[in-house]
Amino acid sequence: LENLEHDKHDLEAARTNATARFGGQPAIALLRALRGAPPGMFDRPPVGPIGALLGLTDTRWSTAVEAAVGRTFDAFMVHTRRDVGTLRQMARAANYRMQVRACRMSGGLGLGRGWG
C-alpha cells in the first residue's frame, strides 16, 4: 500500500512538473542540490533532464521521438569531463541514476535555462 501511495504521488507530480516526469523525486532532489551548489563547482551549469526541455507540438510524433531518443530523456549534459564526475557524485547522493554526457557548450544551447 505504501508503494502505491508513492507511485500515486509521483504520477500527480509528473502531471504538472516536467522534471518529475523525467526522473521523479530523485531528479527534483538533484536539481535542488544543483541550485545550492557553490559558484565554480561546474565549468558551465548542467542542462537537464533532457526530456524536461523538449516539447512536442504534435503528439502523433511522440512514439517516433521516444524511439529515436531512447532512454536519454532523464540524461543531463555538462560542459567537461570534470563536470561529468561532479554531477555523477551529486546524482548518487540524490539516489538518481541517469546518463551524463559531456558536450562542449560554447555560445549556449538556446535552451533558455541551465538549472532546470
N, C-alpha and C positions, 0 to 999 in steps of 0.2 A: 504494500500500500504506500509505503514511504517513497519507493521508486516511482510509482505512478504520479504522486504529487509533485515530485521533482520534474518528471517529464512534462507534466501539465504546465508547470511554471516556466520551463524552457520554451514550450510552444507559444505560450502567451507573450513572452518577451520577444520571440522571433517575429511576431506579427508587427511589432512597432519598432524594432531595433535591428538594423541590418547586421550589426556586429554579432548580435546574439544568433542570428540566422546562420552565420558562417563561422561558428566557433563556440557558441554558447557562453556560459558563465566564465569558463577559463579565458576566453578571448577578451571578455569585458574586464576581467581582473588584470590581464596583461596590458590592456590599453590604459587602465588606471595607473599601473606601475610605470608605464612609459611617460605618462603626463607628469609624474612625480620625479622622473629621472633628472639628475643634475645636468646642467648645460655642459656640453662637451663629451658626454658619455658616448654619443654616436657622431660619426662624421656628418651625417645627414639624418634627419628623423626617418625611422622606418615607415613604410607605407603598407597598409593592410588592415584587416584581412582583404585580399583582393576581391572576393565576392561582394563585400560590402561597398565597394567602389564602382561596381558595374550595375548597369540598369538596362532592361530591355524595353523597347518601345512597342514591340510586337511579341506577345507571348508564344506565338507559333514557333519561334526560334529557340525557345528555352531548351528543348532536348538536344538540338544541334550544338548550342553553345556549351552545354554541360558535357557533351561527348568530346568536343574539341578541347576544352579547358581541363577536363578530367578532375582529379582530386586536388586542384590548386585553389579552389575558392577560399580555403582557410589559410592560404600561404601569405607570407609577408615578403616584401622586397626591401633590401637595405643597400647602402652605397658601397661598402667594402667588406672584405673577408673578416676583418676585425669586428665589424658591426654584426656579422653573422653569428660569431661566437658570443658576443654580448647579448644579442636578442635571444639566442637559444638558452642561455643561462636564465634570463628573465622569464622565458616561457616555461622552463622546467619549474621554476619557483611558483608559477601561476598554475601548474598542472595542465599546461596547454601543449598538446602535441600537434605540431604543424611543420610545414616546409618553410625554409627561409632561403631566398635566392639573392645572391649579390648581383647588382645591376648598376653600373655607373649612371648616376642620375645628374648629369650636367644640364643646366638650364631648366630643370624641373620637368615633371612628367605631365603637366597640365591637368593634374587631378584636383587641384584646388585645396588639398588638405594633406597633412602628413601624419598626424597622430590618430586619425580615425574619428 
